[in-house]
Amino acid sequence: MIQVMLIALASAAVAFAAVLVMEPPWIAVAKARGLVGRDMNKSYEVKVAEAGGLWVIVGVSLGLLFMEVLTAFLDGQPYQPVPLLALLSLTMLTAMIGLLDDLLGWKKGVPPLVRVLSTIPASLPLVAAKYNAYVVHIPILNRYLYLGPLFPLVVVPIGVMGASNAYNMIAGYNGLEASMGIALLAFTAAYAAVTGSYLALYASVIMIAALAAFLLYNRYPARVFPGNTMTYALGAYYAGVVVLGGVAAFSLFLFIPYYLELLLFLRGLAHGVYKENFGRPRPDGSLDPPYDKAYSLTHAMIRLQKALRGRATENGVVVGLVLLQCLVGAVGLAVFLRL
């Protein structure tokens, strides 16, 4: 276990350093080339570099490859090269989908339906890696469910599509996407460490490190946005960690905030509203709800802050949602580690 933790920490350090070093030049180049977007939760005009999440993907890729090389030298053989290459391919393919959208521009890029459906063929590396995985364990029921080839051919692609698009739904606030990712993966890493799912542990810790480095530039007030490059890839990456690491049931429980987000989104569609997550900024820097009803967890968090302390802030929305994710994670650990 000591060697496992040392390999995980060393690989995480590589991912962290890569993002830390490469992000500042990207911010400068993006601004110089006009690849910027307006920070929508500010009452004043401010332009922020876009697509900075690209370097999270690069950092994670380097971290995973370093982990494989380090393990090969220490143990005399690679560590699960097929799952690793499947995870890398899946992450890079979905990152390319998001990057294309970021480069073409918000609301001008790839049509939403095309983005959603394009994540299905991007799941092929994961399908190939799990071609013979037909059984799913359901810890709460203490049962094994045999799905046959439906699991790799249907469940895995749908899972990738769902996770990549769901993760993109809770977004739009400085530091939100990175912070939610850190919380989500931290609880996954804790569960994986206890249950001995070392691939999930390695992959989670490496991504946490990359996101932590990115958060130094993305936290309020943000110098760079993650873009769909990171959100789509991170959601797909998480699906890969879940499937390859064998922690599906616990991880599905962790996704409860995203199920709630989907329900609120559907509520908006039922009311004729295709919601945006942003608040309505006031001159004093606080936020008002953008609609008369909550169609996103971000809207609900604005309303909750105003009810509790009279005003809502961008940082308050981020902290509130991360605490919600942590609460779900803590309950999940308490329940699933007893099973």
C-alpha positions as CSV (number, residue, x, y, z in Angstrom):
1,M,0.0,0.0,0.0
2,I,2.9,2.3,0.7
3,Q,4.2,1.9,-2.9
4,V,0.7,2.5,-4.2
5,M,0.5,5.8,-2.4
6,L,4.0,6.9,-3.4
7,I,3.3,6.1,-7.1
8,A,0.0,8.0,-6.8
9,L,1.6,11.0,-5.2
10,A,4.5,11.1,-7.6
11,S,2.2,10.9,-10.7
12,A,-0.1,13.5,-9.2
13,A,2.9,15.8,-8.7
14,V,3.7,15.5,-12.4
15,A,0.1,16.4,-13.3
16,F,0.1,19.4,-10.9
17,A,3.4,20.7,-12.2
18,A,2.4,20.4,-15.8
19,V,-0.8,22.5,-15.4
20,L,1.0,25.0,-13.1
21,V,3.7,25.6,-15.7
22,M,1.6,25.6,-18.9
23,E,-1.5,27.5,-17.8
24,P,0.1,31.1,-17.6
25,P,1.5,31.1,-21.1
26,W,-1.9,29.9,-22.4
27,I,-3.7,32.7,-20.6
28,A,-1.4,35.2,-22.3
29,V,-1.7,33.7,-25.7
30,A,-5.5,33.3,-25.5
31,K,-5.9,36.9,-24.6
32,A,-3.5,38.1,-27.3
33,R,-5.4,36.1,-29.9
34,G,-8.9,37.1,-28.7
35,L,-9.9,33.7,-27.4
36,V,-11.7,35.2,-24.4
37,G,-15.2,35.2,-23.0
38,R,-17.2,37.5,-20.8
39,D,-17.4,36.7,-17.1
40,M,-21.2,36.6,-16.8
41,N,-21.5,36.9,-13.0
42,K,-19.8,40.3,-12.9
43,S,-21.6,43.6,-13.0
44,Y,-18.7,45.1,-15.0
45,E,-17.2,44.1,-18.3
46,V,-14.3,41.6,-17.9
47,K,-12.9,39.3,-20.5
48,V,-11.3,36.0,-19.4
49,A,-9.1,33.5,-21.3
50,E,-11.1,30.5,-22.6
51,A,-10.4,26.8,-23.0
52,G,-7.8,26.7,-20.2
53,G,-9.1,23.2,-19.3
54,L,-7.0,21.9,-22.2
55,W,-4.0,21.9,-20.0
56,V,-5.8,19.9,-17.3
57,I,-6.2,17.2,-19.9
58,V,-2.6,17.4,-20.9
59,G,-1.5,17.3,-17.3
60,V,-3.6,14.3,-16.5
61,S,-2.4,12.5,-19.5
62,L,1.3,13.1,-18.5
63,G,0.5,12.0,-14.9
64,L,-1.1,8.8,-16.1
65,L,1.7,8.0,-18.4
66,F,4.3,8.7,-15.7
67,M,2.4,6.4,-13.4
68,E,2.6,3.6,-16.0
69,V,6.3,4.2,-16.6
70,L,7.1,4.4,-12.9
71,T,5.2,1.2,-12.1
72,A,6.9,-0.6,-15.0
73,F,10.4,0.3,-13.6
74,L,9.4,-0.6,-10.0
75,D,7.5,-3.8,-10.7
76,G,9.2,-4.9,-13.9
77,Q,6.0,-4.7,-15.9
78,P,3.4,-2.1,-16.9
79,Y,0.3,-1.4,-14.8
80,Q,-2.8,-2.4,-16.7
81,P,-1.8,-0.7,-20.1
82,V,-5.1,-1.5,-21.9
83,P,-7.4,0.3,-19.3
84,L,-4.9,3.1,-19.1
85,L,-4.8,3.7,-22.9
86,A,-8.6,3.4,-23.0
87,L,-8.9,6.1,-20.4
88,L,-6.4,8.3,-22.2
89,S,-8.1,7.9,-25.6
90,L,-11.6,8.5,-24.1
91,T,-10.4,11.7,-22.3
92,M,-8.6,13.1,-25.4
93,L,-11.5,12.4,-27.8
94,T,-14.1,14.1,-25.6
95,A,-11.6,17.0,-24.9
96,M,-11.4,17.5,-28.7
97,I,-15.2,17.7,-28.9
98,G,-15.2,20.4,-26.2
99,L,-12.2,22.2,-27.7
100,L,-13.9,22.5,-31.1
101,D,-16.9,24.1,-29.4
102,D,-14.6,26.5,-27.4
103,L,-12.7,27.6,-30.5
104,L,-15.9,28.2,-32.5
105,G,-17.4,30.2,-29.7
106,W,-20.1,29.9,-27.0
107,K,-23.5,29.3,-28.6
108,K,-21.8,29.4,-32.0
109,G,-20.0,26.1,-32.0
110,V,-21.1,22.6,-32.2
111,P,-24.9,22.2,-31.9
112,P,-26.0,20.9,-28.5
113,L,-27.5,17.7,-29.9
114,V,-24.4,16.9,-32.0
115,R,-22.2,17.5,-28.9
116,V,-24.3,15.1,-26.8
117,L,-24.4,12.3,-29.4
118,S,-20.7,12.7,-30.4
119,T,-19.7,11.4,-27.0
120,I,-21.1,8.0,-27.8
121,P,-18.5,7.1,-30.5
122,A,-15.9,8.6,-28.2
123,S,-16.7,5.8,-25.7
124,L,-15.3,3.1,-28.1
125,P,-11.9,2.8,-26.3
126,L,-13.8,2.1,-23.0
127,V,-16.1,-0.4,-24.8
128,A,-13.0,-2.2,-26.1
129,A,-11.4,-2.3,-22.7
130,K,-14.5,-3.8,-21.1
131,Y,-15.6,-6.0,-24.0
132,N,-16.0,-9.0,-21.6
133,A,-17.5,-7.2,-18.6
134,Y,-21.0,-8.6,-18.4
135,V,-21.7,-8.5,-14.6
136,V,-22.5,-5.5,-12.4
137,H,-22.4,-5.6,-8.6
138,I,-25.1,-3.8,-6.7
139,P,-23.8,-3.5,-3.1
140,I,-27.0,-2.1,-1.6
141,L,-28.9,-5.3,-2.7
142,N,-25.8,-7.5,-2.3
143,R,-26.6,-8.9,-5.8
144,Y,-24.8,-9.4,-9.0
145,L,-26.7,-8.4,-12.2
146,Y,-25.8,-10.2,-15.4
147,L,-26.2,-7.9,-18.4
148,G,-24.3,-9.8,-21.0
149,P,-23.0,-7.8,-23.9
150,L,-25.5,-5.1,-23.2
151,F,-23.1,-3.8,-20.6
152,P,-20.1,-2.9,-22.8
153,L,-22.2,-2.2,-25.9
154,V,-25.1,-0.2,-24.4
155,V,-24.5,0.7,-20.8
156,V,-20.9,2.0,-21.2
157,P,-21.7,4.3,-24.1
158,I,-24.8,5.7,-22.4
159,G,-22.8,6.1,-19.2
160,V,-20.1,8.1,-21.0
161,M,-22.7,10.3,-22.8
162,G,-24.6,10.9,-19.6
163,A,-21.5,11.7,-17.4
164,S,-19.8,14.0,-19.9
165,N,-23.0,16.0,-20.5
166,A,-24.2,16.0,-16.9
167,Y,-20.8,17.3,-15.6
168,N,-21.1,20.2,-18.1
169,M,-24.5,21.2,-16.6
170,I,-23.3,22.5,-13.2
171,A,-21.0,25.2,-14.5
172,G,-20.6,28.9,-15.1
173,Y,-19.1,30.2,-11.8
174,N,-15.4,31.0,-11.1
175,G,-13.9,27.8,-9.7
176,L,-17.1,25.8,-9.7
177,E,-16.3,23.1,-12.2
178,A,-12.8,22.4,-10.8
179,S,-14.0,22.4,-7.2
180,M,-16.8,20.1,-7.9
181,G,-14.4,17.8,-9.7
182,I,-12.0,17.8,-6.8
183,A,-14.8,16.9,-4.3
184,L,-16.2,14.2,-6.6
185,L,-12.9,12.5,-7.1
186,A,-11.7,12.9,-3.6
187,F,-14.5,10.8,-2.3
188,T,-14.0,8.3,-5.1
189,A,-10.3,8.1,-4.2
190,A,-11.2,7.5,-0.6
191,Y,-13.6,4.7,-1.5
192,A,-11.2,3.2,-3.9
193,A,-8.4,3.2,-1.3
194,V,-10.5,1.4,1.2
195,T,-11.8,-1.2,-1.3
196,G,-8.5,-1.8,-3.0
197,S,-9.6,-0.4,-6.4
198,Y,-6.1,1.0,-7.2
199,L,-6.7,2.0,-10.8
200,A,-9.6,4.2,-9.6
201,L,-7.3,5.5,-6.8
202,Y,-4.5,6.4,-9.2
203,A,-6.8,8.0,-11.8
204,S,-8.7,10.0,-9.2
205,V,-5.6,11.4,-7.4
206,I,-3.9,12.4,-10.6
207,M,-7.0,14.3,-11.8
208,I,-7.4,16.0,-8.4
209,A,-3.9,17.3,-8.6
210,A,-4.4,18.7,-12.1
211,L,-7.7,20.4,-11.1
212,A,-6.0,21.8,-8.0
213,A,-3.3,23.5,-10.1
214,F,-6.0,24.8,-12.5
215,L,-8.0,26.2,-9.6
216,L,-5.1,28.5,-8.8
217,Y,-5.9,30.4,-12.0
218,N,-9.7,29.7,-12.2
219,R,-10.8,30.6,-8.6
220,Y,-12.5,33.9,-8.0
221,P,-11.7,36.3,-9.8
222,A,-10.9,33.9,-12.6
223,R,-8.0,34.5,-15.0
224,V,-9.0,31.5,-17.2
225,F,-12.2,29.5,-17.9
226,P,-12.1,25.7,-18.2
227,G,-14.4,25.6,-21.3
228,N,-16.2,22.6,-22.6
229,T,-12.7,21.2,-23.3
230,M,-12.5,20.3,-19.6
231,T,-16.1,19.8,-18.6
232,Y,-16.8,17.2,-21.3
233,A,-13.5,15.4,-20.9
234,L,-13.7,15.4,-17.1
235,G,-17.2,13.9,-17.1
236,A,-16.1,11.2,-19.6
237,Y,-12.9,10.7,-17.6
238,Y,-15.0,10.1,-14.5
239,A,-17.2,7.6,-16.3
240,G,-13.9,5.8,-17.3
241,V,-12.7,5.7,-13.7
242,V,-16.0,4.3,-12.6
243,V,-16.2,1.6,-15.2
244,L,-12.5,0.6,-15.2
245,G,-12.1,0.9,-11.5
246,G,-15.2,-1.1,-10.6
247,V,-16.7,1.5,-8.4
248,A,-19.9,2.0,-10.4
249,A,-22.6,1.8,-7.6
250,F,-20.8,4.2,-5.2
251,S,-20.0,6.7,-8.0
252,L,-23.6,6.7,-9.3
253,F,-24.6,7.7,-5.8
254,L,-22.0,10.5,-5.8
255,F,-23.7,11.9,-8.9
256,I,-26.9,12.8,-7.0
257,P,-26.3,16.6,-7.4
258,Y,-26.2,16.1,-11.2
259,Y,-29.5,14.1,-11.2
260,L,-31.1,17.0,-9.3
261,E,-29.6,19.4,-11.9
262,L,-31.2,17.4,-14.7
263,L,-34.6,17.5,-12.9
264,L,-34.4,21.2,-12.6
265,F,-33.3,21.5,-16.2
266,L,-36.4,19.5,-17.3
267,R,-38.5,21.7,-15.1
268,G,-37.3,24.7,-17.0
269,L,-38.1,23.0,-20.4
270,A,-41.6,22.3,-19.1
271,H,-41.9,26.0,-18.4
272,G,-40.5,27.0,-21.7
273,V,-37.1,28.1,-20.3
274,Y,-33.8,26.8,-21.7
275,K,-32.0,27.8,-18.6
276,E,-28.6,29.4,-18.1
277,N,-26.8,29.0,-14.8
278,F,-25.6,32.5,-14.3
279,G,-27.1,34.8,-11.7
280,R,-28.2,38.4,-12.3
281,P,-25.3,40.6,-11.1
282,R,-25.9,43.7,-9.0
283,P,-23.6,46.7,-8.8
284,D,-22.5,45.7,-5.3
285,G,-21.2,42.4,-6.7
286,S,-24.0,40.3,-5.3
287,L,-26.3,38.1,-7.4
288,D,-30.0,37.9,-7.9
289,P,-31.9,34.8,-9.2
290,P,-32.1,35.0,-13.0
291,Y,-35.6,33.6,-13.2
292,D,-38.7,33.6,-11.0
293,K,-38.2,29.9,-10.3
294,A,-35.1,27.8,-9.8
295,Y,-34.1,25.8,-12.9
296,S,-30.6,24.9,-11.8
297,L,-28.9,24.1,-8.5
298,T,-27.0,27.4,-9.0
299,H,-30.3,29.3,-9.0
300,A,-31.4,27.4,-5.9
301,M,-28.2,28.2,-4.1
302,I,-28.6,31.9,-4.9
303,R,-32.1,31.8,-3.4
304,L,-30.8,29.9,-0.3
305,Q,-28.1,32.5,0.3
306,K,-30.5,35.4,0.0
307,A,-32.9,33.7,2.5
308,L,-30.2,32.9,5.0
309,R,-28.0,36.0,4.9
310,G,-29.8,38.6,2.7
311,R,-27.4,38.5,-0.2
312,A,-25.9,36.0,-2.6
313,T,-22.4,36.0,-4.0
314,E,-20.6,34.0,-6.7
315,N,-18.2,32.5,-4.1
316,G,-21.2,31.6,-2.0
317,V,-22.8,29.6,-4.8
318,V,-19.5,27.7,-5.4
319,V,-19.0,26.9,-1.7
320,G,-22.6,25.9,-1.2
321,L,-22.6,23.4,-4.1
322,V,-19.2,21.9,-3.1
323,L,-20.6,21.4,0.4
324,L,-23.6,19.7,-1.1
325,Q,-21.3,17.4,-3.1
326,C,-19.3,16.7,0.1
327,L,-22.4,15.9,2.1
328,V,-23.5,13.4,-0.6
329,G,-20.0,11.9,-0.6
330,A,-19.9,11.5,3.2
331,V,-23.3,9.8,3.2
332,G,-22.1,7.6,0.4
333,L,-19.0,6.5,2.2
334,A,-21.0,5.8,5.4
335,V,-23.5,3.7,3.5
336,F,-21.3,1.8,1.0
337,L,-18.4,1.0,3.3
338,R,-20.9,-0.8,5.6
339,L,-22.1,-3.0,2.7
